[in-house]
Amino acid sequence: MNEGLQFRTSAFGGFNKQDVMAYLEKSAREHSGKIAELQKELAELRQARTEAEDAGETMKSRLAVLEAENQRLAADLAQREAALAQALERGEAQAAELTVLKEEAETLRPAAASYESIKSRTASIELEAHGRAQAIEQEGRIRAKKAQEQVLDWFDKMQAAYLRLRTDIDATLHHAAREMERAGQSLVDLDTALGGHDKTLAELRQAAEHLEPQAPQPLPLEGEQG
């Protein structure tokens, strides 16, 4: 019974039934409300626990990933530390080499200055030589052009002389052909004449064959001459 709760008494003794029923109904409602609140809180707690468990699993997975990442980073860090150590060693070696190179550079500085001077003079000589080469090339072109013109002139003259020679040869050949034609006719005439001589000689031989031989006349003595 709540503090301050009072029931009215009935005319026949005892408490008022309506007050008791109202109290009981009120108590039941309050109890039902508390049970509903507790059930709600329990459901929320269960959900929170489920969420917490899910979050725990997620955290475990995340932790596993982070541990693997941590191991990878540790290995990478070890590699980087080793590479850094090697780089430091190389840096020290390069620093020592740089010191040696600086000393060599200081030693070679006078030679470098002399080289720059020689290089400057060489550049001037090369420029002058280039100018001379261009002048020689231009002069060569002029001479080549002149020689070409002379060759062409000589060729024209030779061609004209050849044409004249060809004309003379043609004329000579034509004259020689006519002379040979005349000579051929002369040979024909000569052959005809020789044919007549052959006939005459044959007749003379035939006449000589028919001559009767005569006794030779005695030669006069020396005293008989006169």
Secondary structure, 3 states (H helix, E strand, C coil): CCCCCCCCECCCCCECHHHHHHHHHHHHHHHHHHHHHHHHHHHHHHHHHHHHHHHHHHHHHHHHHHHHHHHHHHHHHHHHHHHHHHHHHHHHHHHHHHHHHHHHHHHHHHHHHHHHHHHHHHHHHHHHHHHHHHHHHHHHHHHHHHHHHHHHHHHHHHHHHHHHHHHHHHHHHHHHHHHHHHHHHHHHHHHHHHHHHHHHHHHHHHHHHCCCCCCCCCCCCCCCCC
